[in-house]
């Protein structure tokens, strides 16, 4: 029997073959299942589980863990690998296996003390001097590597990486303004000038010495995003400058409520001033 071919001599696929039809049907079912997983996953999150990172939504580990619990994702994580780097720097790496319904993937999470996020400084008079790597808390770097691993593994396994704001709105009803304007907008519009707290008169929170809340930390990140300050270290440096700290904090969770309130007030005032200079939102 002669097989049918085209003018170039290539043979046509046997499109009527039952195995190909079955493969196509199974692929379609898998695509539908993945879309359903994505929709259900995103519905478990709220705006506080997301941050804007270079104009794209980034799922924080808090949200990834919610989704993992929902679907029963399990994982096995190896002991961290510590590596000494040049100049006294160091890194931590974790490797883990993440499993769901018989499927298993391997993921890696690592962080280095070279990341600007971890740098520490002190002031000698008016001059700011970077401290040596030995002053960097190894626990902070180790914890960051671990959370990096969890986020990578869970999102890869469930196919919820590289999301867009369109995905968030379609599957979870979360719009970009929900993420970037929690603290300083009402009804999707900028707060009026007379409602924006000034840095010299920040709102006084209850229990000012208690740890900063998740909402406060999210508000700080949101306003910094509006101010186009996207680098992690630059964000923490801005916070340190507002509070006149002698060293740059490695995490906003190290702030107390009173400090966070002061930072939010100062950033709101800066944002308001920036809006006036640029003519406001168009």
Buried (B, 14 or more C-beta within 10 A) or exposed (E): EEEEEEEEEEEEEEEEEEEEEEEEEEEEEEEEEEEEBBEBBBBBBBBBBBBBEEEEBBBBBBBBBBBBEBBEBEBEBEEBEEEEEEEEBBBBBBBBBBBBEEEEBEBBBBBBBBBEBBBBBEEEEEEBEEEEBEBBEBEBBBBBBBBBBBBBBBBBBBEBEEBEBEBBBEBBEBBBBBBBBBBBBEEEEBBEEEEBBEBEEBEEBEEBEEBBBBBBBBBBBBBBBBBEBEEBBBBBBBBBEBBEBEBBBBBBEBBBBBBBBBBBBBBBBBBBEEBEEEEEEE
